[in-house]
């Protein structure tokens, strides 16, 4: 099954308008798909990079070199988003150092978080993050795990108005926080919500993803592989033949395309410290994306 040039142009819009949320901007040169950030219309590549655990390392050459290859791969395959946090040890500093060494800071969409209680402490932490990332204007600032969100959301509104950040977001990694995330999305004016969603963690399908789509909130998806648990579930299985129609050649690409089949998903942020795994993940954002109706079949492949 191939997408015709006419269909592609219809999706992209010959007038130059961004596609509606949920429609991937399929590139006729087979580059990575992109989806819009609803609050601005900016297009964002569907596969990014998470840094939790994997970028918390020393700043010596031996540790930095493989991570530089990961960032190079991200950019070479059409990606741009790197997600980090003060909670991740040295990850912000490592990310900033790599961006500076490679001279690619202006090509990256850098997302970090505030993770502390109190207005003044939050402002100090965010300024430190900006310095560590070597980024005067942070692309996306998120309230990590919703910690003291009522305080920080006011600061983020001010910072966005002042041009210190481009986007405001909230984040969590457990489904028991979904009800609170939903309340914030309904009450506040945020640009992004980050949460967990995967083939075997599908709670977000019920309410959160549809709500984000309805309210025009972009989504970052963490834990796409459930920290490796999904690979154990398919250790003795083979990919179905029909998977190759969607440019799915590995299980990681299978899991990522399952997520991308949901139109409420904007960008997935798998974490890795292995450049070859990064390339594998990035290829999950290339080629046809399954329809939502195929998700059930994908679940059956894994769980049978």
DACOR-V293667 format. One record per backbone hydrogen bond with DSSP energy under -1.0 kcal/mol. CO is the residue of the C=O (numbers start at 1). NH is the residue of the N-H. E is the energy in kcal/mol with one decimal. If there is no record, write none. Layout:
co=CO nh=NH e=E
co=CO nh=NH e=E
//
This chain:
co=4 nh=8 e=-2.4
co=5 nh=9 e=-2.6
co=6 nh=10 e=-2.0
co=7 nh=11 e=-2.3
co=8 nh=12 e=-2.8
co=9 nh=13 e=-2.7
co=13 nh=16 e=-1.9
co=20 nh=23 e=-2.1
co=24 nh=26 e=-1.4
co=27 nh=30 e=-2.1
co=33 nh=46 e=-2.2
co=34 nh=25 e=-2.9
co=35 nh=44 e=-3.1
co=37 nh=40 e=-1.9
co=37 nh=41 e=-3.6
co=42 nh=37 e=-2.7
co=44 nh=35 e=-2.5
co=46 nh=268 e=-2.9
co=49 nh=83 e=-2.9
co=51 nh=55 e=-1.9
co=52 nh=54 e=-2.3
co=55 nh=57 e=-1.7
co=60 nh=64 e=-2.5
co=61 nh=65 e=-2.5
co=64 nh=68 e=-2.4
co=65 nh=69 e=-1.9
co=66 nh=70 e=-1.4
co=67 nh=71 e=-2.0
co=68 nh=72 e=-2.6
co=69 nh=73 e=-2.4
co=70 nh=74 e=-2.3
co=71 nh=75 e=-2.1
co=72 nh=76 e=-3.1
co=73 nh=77 e=-1.9
co=74 nh=79 e=-2.9
co=75 nh=78 e=-1.6
co=80 nh=109 e=-2.5
co=81 nh=49 e=-1.9
co=82 nh=111 e=-2.8
co=83 nh=51 e=-1.2
co=85 nh=88 e=-1.5
co=88 nh=91 e=-1.7
co=90 nh=94 e=-2.9
co=91 nh=95 e=-2.6
co=92 nh=96 e=-2.7
co=93 nh=97 e=-2.4
co=94 nh=98 e=-2.4
co=95 nh=99 e=-2.5
co=96 nh=100 e=-2.1
co=97 nh=101 e=-2.8
co=98 nh=102 e=-2.6
co=99 nh=104 e=-2.1
co=104 nh=107 e=-2.0
co=109 nh=82 e=-2.2
co=110 nh=140 e=-1.8
co=111 nh=84 e=-2.7
co=112 nh=142 e=-2.2
co=114 nh=144 e=-2.1
co=118 nh=122 e=-2.0
co=119 nh=123 e=-2.2
co=120 nh=124 e=-2.3
co=121 nh=125 e=-2.4
co=122 nh=126 e=-2.4
co=123 nh=127 e=-2.1
co=124 nh=128 e=-2.0
co=125 nh=129 e=-2.2
co=126 nh=130 e=-2.0
co=127 nh=131 e=-1.7
co=128 nh=132 e=-2.6
co=129 nh=133 e=-2.4
co=130 nh=135 e=-2.3
co=138 nh=166 e=-2.0
co=139 nh=167 e=-1.3
co=140 nh=112 e=-2.4
co=141 nh=169 e=-2.2
co=142 nh=114 e=-2.7
co=143 nh=146 e=-1.4
co=143 nh=171 e=-2.0
co=144 nh=147 e=-2.2
co=146 nh=149 e=-1.5
co=148 nh=152 e=-2.1
co=149 nh=153 e=-2.5
co=151 nh=155 e=-1.1
co=152 nh=156 e=-2.7
co=153 nh=157 e=-2.0
co=154 nh=158 e=-1.9
co=155 nh=159 e=-2.9
co=156 nh=160 e=-2.4
co=157 nh=161 e=-2.0
co=158 nh=162 e=-2.0
co=159 nh=164 e=-2.7
co=160 nh=163 e=-1.0
co=164 nh=138 e=-1.7
co=167 nh=141 e=-2.3
co=168 nh=191 e=-2.3
co=168 nh=192 e=-2.0
co=169 nh=143 e=-1.9
co=170 nh=194 e=-2.7
co=174 nh=177 e=-1.5
co=175 nh=178 e=-1.8
co=177 nh=181 e=-2.3
co=178 nh=182 e=-2.8
co=179 nh=183 e=-1.7
co=180 nh=184 e=-2.1
co=181 nh=185 e=-2.6
co=182 nh=186 e=-2.0
co=183 nh=187 e=-2.0
co=184 nh=188 e=-3.4
co=191 nh=218 e=-2.6
co=192 nh=170 e=-1.2
co=193 nh=220 e=-2.0
co=194 nh=172 e=-1.6
co=195 nh=222 e=-2.3
co=198 nh=201 e=-1.1
co=201 nh=198 e=-1.9
co=202 nh=205 e=-1.7
co=203 nh=206 e=-1.3
co=204 nh=209 e=-2.9
co=207 nh=211 e=-2.2
co=208 nh=212 e=-2.5
co=209 nh=213 e=-2.2
co=210 nh=214 e=-2.5
co=211 nh=215 e=-2.8
co=212 nh=217 e=-2.9
co=218 nh=193 e=-2.1
co=219 nh=267 e=-2.4
co=220 nh=195 e=-2.1
co=221 nh=269 e=-2.6
co=222 nh=197 e=-1.4
co=223 nh=226 e=-1.0
co=225 nh=230 e=-1.8
co=226 nh=229 e=-1.6
co=228 nh=232 e=-1.1
co=229 nh=233 e=-1.3
co=232 nh=235 e=-1.0
co=234 nh=237 e=-1.9
co=240 nh=243 e=-1.6
co=241 nh=244 e=-1.2
co=242 nh=245 e=-1.2
co=243 nh=246 e=-1.7
co=243 nh=248 e=-1.5
co=244 nh=247 e=-1.5
co=250 nh=254 e=-1.7
co=251 nh=255 e=-2.6
co=252 nh=256 e=-2.2
co=253 nh=257 e=-2.5
co=254 nh=258 e=-1.7
co=255 nh=259 e=-1.4
co=256 nh=260 e=-2.3
co=257 nh=261 e=-1.3
co=259 nh=262 e=-1.7
co=262 nh=265 e=-1.9
co=267 nh=221 e=-2.4
co=268 nh=48 e=-3.5
co=270 nh=50 e=-2.0
co=274 nh=278 e=-1.9
co=275 nh=279 e=-2.1
co=276 nh=280 e=-2.0
co=277 nh=281 e=-2.6
co=278 nh=282 e=-2.6
co=279 nh=283 e=-2.0
co=281 nh=284 e=-1.5
co=282 nh=285 e=-1.9
co=283 nh=286 e=-1.4
co=285 nh=33 e=-2.9
co=291 nh=294 e=-1.6
co=292 nh=295 e=-1.4
co=294 nh=298 e=-1.9
co=295 nh=299 e=-2.4
co=296 nh=300 e=-2.1
co=297 nh=301 e=-1.6
co=298 nh=302 e=-1.4
co=299 nh=303 e=-2.7
co=300 nh=304 e=-1.9
//
